[in-house]
Amino acid sequence: MGIDKERNRIALERISFHLDEAMRFCNQLNLSGLGPLEQREWDDRMKVCKSAIEFTKDSLQKLRNILE
């Protein structure tokens, strides 16, 4: 049983790491080369992506609490 908990913990840490990396890369994007309309559209899409990452991180934390 302890091995399964450890595997879950490691898997959850890896997922969390990659979600943090995805958010970091999203924040590095420079959309200034787009036209004003395209830039606004992609700003909105990136907000949705960032919200999805945050939602997933919150869900991951809830799962971590359940599995502990």
TAHUMO-V118657 format. One record per backbone hydrogen bond with DSSP energy under -0.5 kcal/mol. NH is the residue of the N-H (numbers start at 1). CO is the residue of the C=O. Records with the same first field share a line. If there is no record, write none. Layout:
NH->CO / CO
This chain:
5->1
6->2
7->3
8->4
9->5
10->6
11->7
12->8
13->9
14->10
15->11
16->12
17->13
18->14
19->15
20->16
21->17
22->18
23->19
24->20
25->21
26->22
27->23
28->24 / 25
29->25 / 26
31->29
34->31
39->35
40->36
41->37
42->38
43->39
44->40
45->41
46->42
47->43
48->44
49->45
50->46
51->47
52->48
53->49
54->50
55->51
56->52
57->53
58->54
59->55
60->56
61->57
62->58
63->59
64->60
65->61
66->62
67->63
68->64
